[in-house]
């Protein structure tokens, strides 16, 4: 996952800093709900992830590091998304529903359960570190629809007492925008489009907010890529409604997710965190600015300009020499704690800062020497994330 391509780099070299479509007509009102699903709710804290962090807690206590051990306890109670990445993994939804219901009853606090839907045929066509179980050459699209999307939707439909926020297929449409020069991606993109459109259509539930993954500012945020990205997203949403009966209700999404499993900061400034040098020519030099840069192009096409932004891990200043470094980046830390508070967000297009990527799960056998395969636990890495955690995490009251 998280591959940055030659085309994106070429776009960077010739990018203009103009980020909005000048002289465009007033856009139609975006489709979709106007209700931010995160306001007044708590992002569900996955107890399965918390259990994995027990080894991290013990490691710090054995070293006599009580300060960082205390941070681990706060991280364990921080909301994060549950990844559902295979047909056998659909049981993760059942476990999350059961735990979220228990927490909702115990605390009286309405939960929003974050889920990642990630199992397209020919998944991760440009990087290959997170290749999935399905192939388009082996009836993968039919299997995806019948054996993955339909039961996924049925489980959420049966849990109307919970709110869900679902991230749809990280990286897939980013590859459709910039990686058509990669033969495997070129062949996979029609499957990506049809599969995501089917997922959108299938998940039209009152208790589900859908966020199409929009990669990140370093990938699609260049001035040349912004209109191409919006057009690709509009193509998929239109495909979800291609066979509607006359007068039927259109399938809609809530918005878009960015920075999933990546390391970009939410907001940079001269007084807090400075911009990294490689962002110099981009209008999307942090993820908040990416949301602002992409929003007018989305609105022009009638798409909702709402975003959730992953800050599960953030690279420290100077950790990367280029945006294309995406695998087990060092040094990094847990980013800003999840929030929908506009005093923090300072961007009305952003619904919430969230933790989509559960810190501690490896990006793949890349980046740091000795890194395990994608999704495997990387104990030394999560200790680093704790030590470098954002102040909003360290100072939380839990």
N, C-alpha and C positions, 0 to 999 in steps of 0.2 A: 504494500500500500504506500500511498504518499509519494509516488514518483513524480518528479518535476521533469518536464520534457524539453527537448531542443526547441520545439515550437514556442513554448512558454518563454524560454530564454530569448529567442529571437524577438518575440513580442516586447520583452523588456527593453531590448536595445533600441527599439524605435518608438517607444511609448510616449504618448503625449500625456500631460497631467490633467487634461480635461476629462472629467469623470461623469458628466451628465449629457444627455442628448439635447443639444441646443435647438431652440425653435420648434420643438415637437408639440403637437396638439395636446390639449388637456386629456390625460389618460382616462379610460373608463374606470369606474370604481372597482377595485380588485375583488375577485370572488373569494369566498371563504369566510370563516368566522372572524368577527372583530374582537373576540374575547381572548385575552392572553391566558392560556391554560395554567400558567405558573403563578399568577397573582393569587395570594391568599392560600396557597398550598405549599407543602413541603416536598421537595424532590426525594423520592423513596431511596433510603439507604439500604443497599443490598447486603443482607447478612452473610451471604456466601463470600462476598469480597472481604467483608470485615473479618471473617474467619481466617482467610489467607493472611491477613495482616497480623495475626497473633504471633507468627514467627518473627515478624519485624519488631513487635513490642518486646518479645523475650530477648531478642538480640540487643536492644538498647538497654534493657534492665540489667542484663548480664554484664554489660560494660559500665554499669553505674550511671548511665546517661538518662536520668529521670526526666529532664526537660524534653528530650525528643521522644521518650516513651509516652509522655503526656500528649504530645502532638499526634502520635499514632492513635491514641484513644479518640481524639477529635476527628481525625481522618476517617476512622471506622464508622463514625456517626454522620458522615457527610454523604449526601445523596449522590448517586452515580447511575449510569445507564447499564442495563442488562443486555448483553449481546446474544442474539439468537441467530446462529450461523449455519445451521444444518437441520435436516428433518428430525434427527434424534434430539437435537437441542431445543425442540419446541417445548419440551418439559420445563425448560427454564422459565417460560411464561407462567406455567402453573405454579411453580415455586415462588415466583415474584408476586403473583396475585395473592397467594396464601399469606405470605409474609406481610405484604402491604395492608391487607385487610386486618391482620392482627395488630399492626402498628396503628392503623386508623382507629380501631376500637380502643386500644390501650391509651392513646394520647388524646383522642378527639380531634386530632389534626388531619385535615383532608390531605391525602397523598396524591402526588402525580408520579406515575410510574414511567420512567424513561426506558424505552426499548430501542434497540438497533435491529433493523431488519436487513440481513446481510447474507444472501445466499444465491445471487444470480448465477446462472450458467456462465462459464468462462470468466468468472470473477477475477478482478485484479489483473487485467490483461496486460498492463505495461510493466508491472514490478514482479509479480509472481510470488511474493513472500506470503501472501494470504490466499492462495488459490483454493477454491472451494470444492464441493463434492459433486457439482453438476457440470455437464458438458453439453453444449448445444448440438454436438454431433451424436450424442447418445440420448436423444429425446429429452434433453434437460429442461427446455422451456415448458413442455407439458407437465413434467414432474414438478417443476417449480410452482406452477399455478395450482395443480391439483393436490399435491402432497405437502406443500409448504405454505403458500399464501392462503389457501382456503381454510386449513385448520388454524393458522395464525389468527385470521380474522374471526373465526368462530370462538376462539378462546377470549378475545377482547370483547366480543359482543355479549358473552355470558357473564361479564364482570362490569355491569353498568354502574355499580357502586364506586368504581374507581375511575380516575382520569388517567389517560395514557398520552404520552408524547412519543411519537415513533419517528426515528431517523431512517430514511429510506436509502439503502444501498450506497454507503460511502464510496467515493471516488469514481463511480461508474460513469456519470454524466460529465465529470471532469475529463475523463478519457475520451469521451465523445467529442469534446470541444477541441482538445489539443493533440490527441494521439492517433489521429486517423492515418498517420504515416507508419504506424506500427501495424503490420498485417493482421496479427491476432486481434487487436482492438478494432480494426476496420471491420473484420468479420463478426465481432461480438456486439457491436453497437446496436444493430437492429434488434437483437435479442434483449439487450439492456432496456431499450426504449419500450418494447412491448411488455417486458416483465414488470417494469416500474409502473407503467400505465395500468396494468392489471392489478397491481398492489394498491394503487390509489383508488381505483374503482371498487375494490373489494373491502377497503377499510373506511368507507363512508359511514362512520358511526358517530353519534353525538358525543361519546366519551373519548374520542380519539382525535388528537391533533397531529397532522402529518407534516413532516419537514423533509423536503427533498434535499439531499446532500449537495452542497455547492462548493465542495473542495475548500480552498482557502485563498487568502489574498495574494500569496506568493505564486499561486498557480493560475487562477482565473481573474485576479484583480488588476492585471495590467490593462491599460486603456484600450488596447486593441482587442483584448479577450472579453471585456465586459459585455458588449452587445451580442457577441457570439454565444456567451453563456446564457444570457437571458432568452435568446432565441431557442436554444436547445431545451431549456426548461419548459418554455411555452409549447414546444413541439410535443413533449411527453404529456403535459396536462391536456392538450388538445386530443391526443391519442386516447387518453382515458375516457373521452367523451365522444369518440368517433362514431360509435354505433348506438347512440342514445335514441330512444324513441321520441317522436315529436312531443314537445311539452314536458318531457321528463326533467328532473332536477339534475343539474350538472354536478359532476364530481369535482371537489375542491381540495385544496391543501391549505394548511395554516401558513406555511412559509418555507424557510430554508435553514439548514444547519451548516456551520462552517468550522474549519480547523479541527475536524474530527481526527483524533489520534495524532495531531500535529503539535507543534511547539510554539506557535506564534502568540505574542502577547495580545491582550484585548485592546489596550490603549497605551500609547507612548506619548511622552511629552518631555519638554526640556527640563521640567522640574522633578519628574518622577523617573521614568525609564526612557533613556534616549533611543532614537531610531537606530537600527543597525545599518551599517554603510550600504549593504546590498539592496536596501529598500529605497534608495535615493530617488529613482526615477518613477516610482510607482505611486498612484493616487491611493493605493490600498496598503499603506505601509504598516498598518496594524489591522486587527480584525474588525474593530469598530469602524474604521475608515473603509474597509472593504464593504461592510454592510451599507454604508452611506454611498459608496461609489456605485454599487450594483443596483441599489433601490430604484433610481429613476428609470433604468432600463426595464426592470421588472414591471413597474407601474405602467409604463408606456404600452406594454403588451397585455395589460389587464391581470397581472399576477400579483399576489399579496407580497408586500415588501416587509415581512416579519422574519426575524432571525433568532436562532439560538446559537451560542458560540461556545465551543468546547475550550475550557481552561483547565482540564484535568492535569495537564502538564505544560509547563512553559519553560523554554530555554532561557538561561541566564544571558545577560548581555555579553556578546563576544564568544558565545559557545559555538556559533556556526559562522562559516565563511560565506555561505550562500543559502538561499531558501531551499535548495534541492536536498539539503541534509535533513532527512526525516526519520532516520532509524536509530533508536536508542541514543538520542542526543545527550551529550554530557558537556557541562553541567546543566541540570534542569531541576525544577522543583514543582510541587503541587501549586497550581495557579489559584486565582481568586476563588474563594468559596462560592458555590452556586447562589445566585440571587436574582430576583426580578425587580429589585429596587432601582427606580430610575435615578435616584441620587447617586448611585454607584455607576449605573449603566451610561448615563448622560447621552443617550441615543434612543429616540422614540421608535426607531425601526427594530430595536433589539428587544425581544421578549425576555430573555434571560441569559445570564452566564450559567453554564452547566458543566458537569463533568461527564462527558460521554465515554472517553477512554478510561477504564479502571487502571490507575497507576500501579505499576508492578508487573503488568503483563507485557512480555517482550514484543517488540515490533517485528522481530524476525532475527535470523542469524546474520546480522549486519550491524554496522555501527561499532559498538564496543566489542573488543575481543572477548570471546567466550559467551556471547549472547545466545540464549536458547532460541528455539524455533518460535514463530509467531504465536502469541497467546500463552506460551509457557511462563511460569512464574520466574521472575528475575529478582531474587532477594536483595542482592547488593544494590541494584538500581533503585528499588523502592526506598531503601534507607537514604539514598541521596535525595530522593524527592521529598522525604520528610525533613531532612536537614535544611533544605532550601525552600521549604513551603512558604507561600505568601503570608504576610502578616494577618490577613483576614481569616486564614485557617488557624494560625497559632493563637490568635486572640479570641477565637470563637468561644462562646458559652454554650456548652452542650449538657 
